[in-house]
Amino acid sequence: MAEEIKEEPGAESPLLNKLMSEAFDWSDSKLPVRDALWDYYMENNDHDTMKTGKDMEKYMDMSSDDLKAEVEKLLKK
């Protein structure tokens, strides 16, 4: 089972720095969640770094629960 994440109010979710395989039972990826999201957006934005950076901004203030739901929606196959 995935490990519980401790959050600090006003800080980015620690889930962003966890390995995908540690955060999600369905993943075997050794990438941090942050990098997996970055790669997803880069692929879908035709490798436009500026657009990908903008797309990633919302994840910096998202709660771990909301972030987990978004990652599952985007990356779970």
Phi and psi restraints in degrees (value plus and minus 20) as a CYANA .aco file:
   2 ALA   PHI     -85.7   -45.7
   2 ALA   PSI     126.6   166.6
   3 GLU   PHI     -94.5   -54.5
   3 GLU   PSI     126.2   166.2
   4 GLU   PHI     -88.4   -48.4
   4 GLU   PSI     120.2   160.2
   5 ILE   PHI    -127.4   -87.4
   5 ILE   PSI     108.8   148.8
   6 LYS   PHI    -113.3   -73.3
   6 LYS   PSI     109.3   149.3
   7 GLU   PHI    -130.8   -90.8
   7 GLU   PSI     129.4   169.4
   8 GLU   PHI    -131.9   -91.9
   8 GLU   PSI     110.5   150.5
   9 PRO   PHI     -76.6   -36.6
   9 PRO   PSI     115.2   155.2
  10 GLY   PHI      63.0   103.0
  10 GLY   PSI     -24.7    15.3
  11 ALA   PHI    -126.8   -86.8
  11 ALA   PSI     137.8   177.8
  12 GLU   PHI     -86.7   -46.7
  12 GLU   PSI     134.1   174.1
  13 SER   PHI     -84.4   -44.4
  13 SER   PSI     112.5   152.5
  14 PRO   PHI     -83.9   -43.9
  14 PRO   PSI     -37.2     2.8
  15 LEU   PHI     -79.4   -39.4
  15 LEU   PSI     -50.3   -10.3
  16 LEU   PHI     -79.4   -39.4
  16 LEU   PSI     -50.4   -10.4
  17 ASN   PHI    -117.3   -77.3
  17 ASN   PSI     -25.1    14.9
  18 LYS   PHI     -97.1   -57.1
  18 LYS   PSI     129.3   169.3
  19 LEU   PHI     -87.9   -47.9
  19 LEU   PSI     124.5   164.5
  20 MET   PHI     -74.0   -34.0
  20 MET   PSI     -62.6   -22.6
  21 SER   PHI     -87.2   -47.2
  21 SER   PSI     -44.8    -4.8
  22 GLU   PHI    -104.1   -64.1
  22 GLU   PSI     -52.3   -12.3
  23 ALA   PHI    -106.4   -66.4
  23 ALA   PSI     -46.8    -6.8
  24 PHE   PHI    -153.3  -113.3
  24 PHE   PSI     106.1   146.1
  25 ASP   PHI     -82.1   -42.1
  25 ASP   PSI     -47.5    -7.5
  26 TRP   PHI    -105.3   -65.3
  26 TRP   PSI     -24.3    15.7
  27 SER   PHI    -130.6   -90.6
  27 SER   PSI     123.1   163.1
  28 ASP   PHI    -134.6   -94.6
  28 ASP   PSI      -9.2    30.8
  29 SER   PHI     -91.4   -51.4
  29 SER   PSI     119.6   159.6
  30 LYS   PHI    -115.2   -75.2
  30 LYS   PSI     -12.4    27.6
  31 LEU   PHI     -98.3   -58.3
  31 LEU   PSI     126.0   166.0
  32 PRO   PHI     -84.0   -44.0
  32 PRO   PSI     132.7   172.7
  33 VAL   PHI     -73.8   -33.8
  33 VAL   PSI     -62.7   -22.7
  34 ARG   PHI     -75.8   -35.8
  34 ARG   PSI     -65.8   -25.8
  35 ASP   PHI     -90.3   -50.3
  35 ASP   PSI     -56.1   -16.1
  36 ALA   PHI     -83.9   -43.9
  36 ALA   PSI     -62.2   -22.2
  37 LEU   PHI     -84.6   -44.6
  37 LEU   PSI     -63.7   -23.7
  38 TRP   PHI     -78.0   -38.0
  38 TRP   PSI     -67.8   -27.8
  39 ASP   PHI     -81.6   -41.6
  39 ASP   PSI     -60.9   -20.9
  40 TYR   PHI     -79.0   -39.0
  40 TYR   PSI     -70.0   -30.0
  41 TYR   PHI     -88.5   -48.5
  41 TYR   PSI     -57.5   -17.5
  42 MET   PHI     -79.9   -39.9
  42 MET   PSI     -64.0   -24.0
  43 GLU   PHI     -83.2   -43.2
  43 GLU   PSI     -59.2   -19.2
  44 ASN   PHI    -106.1   -66.1
  44 ASN   PSI     -30.6     9.4
  45 ASN   PHI    -128.2   -88.2
  45 ASN   PSI       0.9    40.9
  46 ASP   PHI      35.8    75.8
  46 ASP   PSI      17.6    57.6
  47 HIS   PHI      40.6    80.6
  47 HIS   PSI      14.6    54.6
  48 ASP   PHI    -109.0   -69.0
  48 ASP   PSI      84.0   124.0
  49 THR   PHI     -81.7   -41.7
  49 THR   PSI     -60.6   -20.6
  50 MET   PHI     -84.3   -44.3
  50 MET   PSI     -65.3   -25.3
  51 LYS   PHI     -85.8   -45.8
  51 LYS   PSI     -61.5   -21.5
  52 THR   PHI     -82.7   -42.7
  52 THR   PSI     -62.2   -22.2
  53 GLY   PHI     -78.2   -38.2
  53 GLY   PSI     -62.4   -22.4
  54 LYS   PHI     -84.9   -44.9
  54 LYS   PSI     -62.4   -22.4
  55 ASP   PHI     -83.3   -43.3
  55 ASP   PSI     -51.4   -11.4
  56 MET   PHI     -98.4   -58.4
  56 MET   PSI     -41.4    -1.4
  57 GLU   PHI     -74.3   -34.3
  57 GLU   PSI     -61.3   -21.3
  58 LYS   PHI     -81.5   -41.5
  58 LYS   PSI     -47.1    -7.1
  59 TYR   PHI     -96.0   -56.0
  59 TYR   PSI     -37.5     2.5
  60 MET   PHI     -90.3   -50.3
  60 MET   PSI     -46.1    -6.1
  61 ASP   PHI    -132.0   -92.0
  61 ASP   PSI     -15.4    24.6
  62 MET   PHI    -100.8   -60.8
  62 MET   PSI     123.8   163.8
  63 SER   PHI     -87.6   -47.6
  63 SER   PSI     139.9   179.9
  64 SER   PHI     -80.9   -40.9
  64 SER   PSI     -58.8   -18.8
  65 ASP   PHI     -84.4   -44.4
  65 ASP   PSI     -65.4   -25.4
  66 ASP   PHI     -86.2   -46.2
  66 ASP   PSI     -60.7   -20.7
  67 LEU   PHI     -82.7   -42.7
  67 LEU   PSI     -64.0   -24.0
  68 LYS   PHI     -80.5   -40.5
  68 LYS   PSI     -63.2   -23.2
  69 ALA   PHI     -83.3   -43.3
  69 ALA   PSI     -61.7   -21.7
  70 GLU   PHI     -84.7   -44.7
  70 GLU   PSI     -64.2   -24.2
  71 VAL   PHI     -82.3   -42.3
  71 VAL   PSI     -63.3   -23.3
  72 GLU   PHI     -82.9   -42.9
  72 GLU   PSI     -60.3   -20.3
  73 LYS   PHI     -84.1   -44.1
  73 LYS   PSI     -60.5   -20.5
  74 LEU   PHI    -105.6   -65.6
  74 LEU   PSI     -58.5   -18.5
  75 LEU   PHI    -131.7   -91.7
  75 LEU   PSI     -37.8     2.2
  76 LYS   PHI     -93.6   -53.6
  76 LYS   PSI     109.1   149.1
